[in-house]
Amino acid sequence: MRSGRTIRRSVHNNVTGQWRSQIKDAVSISERPAEAADRAVPGNWEGDLLLGRHWTQIATVVERATRFTVLVHVDGRDMGSVTAGLSREMNLLPEQLRRSRGMELADHKNVTKYTGLDVYFADPHSPWQRGTSENTNRLLRQYFPKDVSMKDLTQTDLNAVAARLNSRPRKTLDFDTPADRLQALLR
């Protein structure tokens, strides 16, 4: 398989019902504005963590309308590191591109406070609710395979990979690039 997965995971190896799998005051993705669902208005983002070897990770954030990708270097998987990294990178974006996000993020209230983004959560075991992020993560696995550590990556390295991904024509965008679509929106 292209994903490199050779075996399936055990159904018993999960965190269901444990305290660490609970996110306090999570707002469901079904409650996000209708404009986010149909991709008509830019500024709605999907996010996820892309995991590597030895507990290393990067955060991925993808704009739903343009498929523009932002990669974020995070020092750890704890909520403080993820919140700091996301707040740092998302605040670099223009204000009109910061409306809402769907992401697996325990410290979502602080991200909302620091960036102005409303955060919505996909339902458990429902990856189709954030399909843009899932597709982008599959594309990113060409650059960051699962068995590779990401600890030596810098934000500059991640920006270079994001630039390559954002300059790649997409069939869903009528063979425009995400960067071109984003520039057209900012004019």
N, C-alpha and C positions, 0 to 999 in steps of 0.2 A: 504494500500500500504506500501511497505517496507520503502519508503521515509518518511512516516508519514504525508504526505500532505493530508488534508481533503477537501479543496476547491480549486478552480481554481482562478488565479489572473485575475483581470479586465484588459481588453485590453486598457482601458483608463488610467491606472496607469503606465505610463512609462515616460522616459526622452527624447524621440525622439524630435529632433529639439532644445533642450535646450543647452545652452553653456556648461553645465557640462557633456554632453554626447559626446563632441568632443575631439579627441586626435590629437594634432598638429603633422604634418609630419609623420603620421603612415604609415608603409610599410606593404602592404597586405601579407597575408600568401601565396598567389599564387606566390609571387616573391622570396620565399625562395629557396635555392638550391635543386636540384632534389634528392640529397643524403639524405636530411631530410625527404622527402616524403616516401621513400621506407624503412626506418629504417635500412638501410645497414650499415651506419656509426654511431658509438655512439657519443654522445655529443650534440645532439639536444634535447631540453627540451620544455615541455609544462607547462604553469603555470596558476594559477587562485587564487582567494581569496575564502576561505571557511568562510562563514559568520555565526555568532552566535547571541545570544540574546544581546540586548542593545548595538548595534553598535560595537560588538567585532568581531574579525576575525583573521585568520591565513592565510599565503600564502602557497600554495602548488606548488611544482615544480617536474615534473616527466620526467625522461629521456625516450625518445621514444623507443629506441632499447632494453633496459634492464628492463624497467618499474621501475627503481630505484627511490624512492621517497624521497624528502627533504622537511621537514616542517619548516616554518620560523615564528618565533614569531615577530609580528609587533605591535607597540604601538597604531597606529591609522590607519584609512583608507585613510589618506591624502597621497599625493604622496611622501612627504619627508620621512615619516615613512616606507612606503613600499619599497622605493628605498634603504634606509639604511639597512633594514633587509635583503633584497635580495642580496645586494652587500656583506654584511657580510658573509652570509652562502654560496653563490656561489663561493666566493674567497677561501673557504676552500677546494674546489674540485680540483683535478689535472687538469692541463692545457689542456690535450687532451680531457677532458670531457666538455669543454666550447666552443661550436661552435655557436649555435643559440638557440633562444627561441621564442616561441609564447606565448604571455601573454597580459592580459588586464592591461596595465601599462601606466599611463599618463606621467611619467617621464622617458620614455624609453631611451632618449639620455644619461642621467646620468648613467643609468644601463650599457649601452654599454661602456661608458667612464671608469667606475670603474671596470668592470668585463671582458670586451673584448667580451661580448656576443652580437650578432646581434639580435634585437628584431623584430618579425613579428606579425601582428595582424590578428586574425580570422575575417571573415566578420560578421557583425551584424546578430544576430539570426541564426547562423550557428554552433551549438555546435559539429556537426560531424567533423568539421575541426580540432578539438582538442579532439578527442575521448578518448585518453589515460588519459588526465586530468579529463574528465567527469567521466570515469569509476573509477579512483582512488578516486575522491571526493565522489562517492557513497559508496566506501569501507570505507572511513574515517568517514562517517556519523554514522557508528556503534560505533565509539569512541567519536564523537562529534556531538550529535543530534542538530537539528536546534534550539530547544528551550532552549539550555544550553548556558550560558555565558562562554566566553573563556578568561575573563580578568585575572583569577588567574593562567592560564597556564604559565609555564616558558619554555625556550628553551630546558631545560633538559627533561621536560615532553613530549615535541613534538618529541625530538630525540628518546625517548623510544617508542612512538607510531610508528614512522617511522621505527625503527628497527624491530618491530613486523610485520609491513606491508612488509618490505623488506625481511623478512625471511619466508614469506608465499609462498608456491609453487603456480605457475600459469599455467593453462592449455595452454595458449598462448605461454609459454616458455618451452613447453614439460615437465612441472612439475618441472622445475628448479625454484630456487628463484631469485628474482631480485639481491640480494646481491651476489649470486654465479655467475650470469652472469656478474656483474660488476667486480668482482675479476678476472674472466677469461680474461676480456678485459684489465685489468691493468697489467697483467703479461707479 
